[in-house]
Each structure stands twice: as C-alpha cells, then as structure tokens.
Amino acid sequence: MKSPKIIVTVGDPGGIGPEILQIILTEKEVLSKGDYTVIGPKRAIGKLPSSVKVIDVDLEELAFHKRPHPDNGRIALLAIEEAVRRMDSGEYDLLVTGPVSKEAIRRCGVPFQGHTEYFANRYNTSTYMVFLTGKSMVALFTRHISLKDVPSKLSKDLLVEWILGLNEKILKQLKIKPKYRIMGLNPHAGEGGLTGREEIECILPAVEELKGKGFDIEGPFASDSFFVYENKKGVVAITLYHDQGMIPAKLLSKGHAVNLTLGLPYLRTSPDHGPAFDLSGKHKADPESFRRAILEGIKLIGKK
C-alpha cells in the first residue's frame, strides 16, 4: 500500500511547534506511516531525519519572538499559504497544521480568526470544527465569537441547516452513523424557561424537525452533566459556544484532543493547543496532541 503524503506546518516559529516536531518526526511509529513534508523556517525546525522533506518558508531578516509578535505571524501565515497551494495540487492526502497565534497574525494586518475560518474563506465554503476526544466527538456550532453574540446566532432554522451540513460531511468523510446530542444554551438547559427560552423556542423545535428527517438526535442537555455520562463512541456532542465545547474536549482527552476540520476538499487536522510561548525552548511541551493529530488524520485517509 502506498504511503500517504502528509504536509505538516510548523505553526508559530517562536512557539512549541518546532520542538514538538523534532520529537514526533523522529519516532518510528509516526515516520513509518507516511511520507512527510514540513513547511516552515528551517532555522526554527532544526535537524530532522533525511526521509522528511523540509520546505523552507522564511523571512530571514525577521527574528523569532516568544510572544505574539507580527514577525512570527508573517512567517506562520506564509507557511499556511504555501501548504494550501500544495494541498490544492492534489498530490497530498493530509494537512496537519501546527499551532499559531491568532494575535500575532492579526497584528500583521490580516483579519485572522483561526485556521478553520481561514479555510472557510479560502474555499468559500462552510467548515465544521470537530474535536476527536478518543470516544465521543465534540462539534462547535459557534466558534471564535463573543459570548454575548451567541444568542443572536441561534435559531431553529440556522441549527437545522448547520446540522444537516455537518451530517453530510460526517457521513462522507468519517463514514460513521452519528448519534447527535445537542447542549442547551442556558444553565440547566433552560429549566423549562426559567433561565432562558432558547431551548424552548430554538433548540427543541430543531431537534423535533431533524428527528422527523430520520436523525438520531436528542436534546437539549445540560452541558454541566452531559459529558460525565455520555462520553461514548459514535456520539457527536453539539455545543453552542466555544468554551462549552472546548472545556469537555480537553478534559475528556486529557489535553490530547485532535481538531478536525470538515468541509474542505482535503483532510485537515491540528493539535488541540496553542503555541504556548511560556514553554517554548524549555522542552517541557507535551507532544501527544500533535502526535495524535498526525496519526488520527492518517486513519481518516483510509475512510475517504
């Protein structure tokens, strides 16, 4: 069987991405499973095995900084753009993106909200942020927006449209029959309207409509207790705002979740952490999430 061709971006050159890649791209378990091309500045990447191809994307007049800095952001963005060009060629099977600083890239004058939003704009498509925790999956209905803006994004029709799109991508790219479980927006899932009416007016009607279309879907659930009992294979927990999904995803995976972007013309995964400037250069960063981003991505290639 032909080895999958994988592109890995370093991420922010001043963060922990380069030193983590120096660990995992020397491991037999990882190296034996694919042909790797790493994109980023060679002076940050350092020495890797000869079997790993390195595309030197750099602005050598710029220094690396262990903080959100526009110099780092410019280099990280160049690497992403080069990776996208190569993925568009159709020669590669998987893109794994290293952790970047949104602030650093925004300080270059680019309105960067995150990789997922970048790809949605790049391909003019809907993208879906899903986290693989080892058992259940966690999907985020809204992502990088202010908490005060979440209720205005929530309606029965928008929920139904979004879940229909998510389901199409899950069936196509993951080849599973998902069990959807949707969280409430308010404390205790609204408690019959006591703490809010979004559950009654938006979420429950969306659930009933999707049940009528044959979906295995239940909710709304109180998110403070749901994940204690329902962390099971095949479950896709639909969360309505960033921290409602990210906190359980990180806890359930012990910090080793994998971020999967659905809706792109290719597979894209990433580790579930940022550049961690405070750990950069100290060789204390945990490589497991980055490792899993590669290995889980390779597993998904076989399901395409």
Secondary structure as UniProt FT lines:
FT   STRAND          5..9
FT   TURN            13..14
FT   HELIX           17..24
FT   TURN            25..26
FT   HELIX           28..31
FT   TURN            32..33
FT   STRAND          35..40
FT   HELIX           42..45
FT   TURN            50..51
FT   STRAND          53..56
FT   TURN            60..61
FT   HELIX           70..88
FT   TURN            89..90
FT   STRAND          94..96
FT   HELIX           102..106
FT   TURN            107..109
FT   HELIX           115..123
FT   STRAND          128..132
FT   STRAND          137..140
FT   HELIX           147..149
FT   HELIX           151..153
FT   HELIX           156..173
FT   STRAND          179..183
FT   HELIX           187..190
FT   TURN            191..194
FT   HELIX           199..203
FT   HELIX           204..212
FT   TURN            213..214
FT   STRAND          217..221
FT   HELIX           223..229
FT   TURN            233..234
FT   STRAND          235..239
FT   HELIX           242..252
FT   TURN            253..255
FT   STRAND          258..262
FT   STRAND          267..271
FT   HELIX           277..279
FT   TURN            280..283
FT   HELIX           288..301
FT   TURN            302..303
//
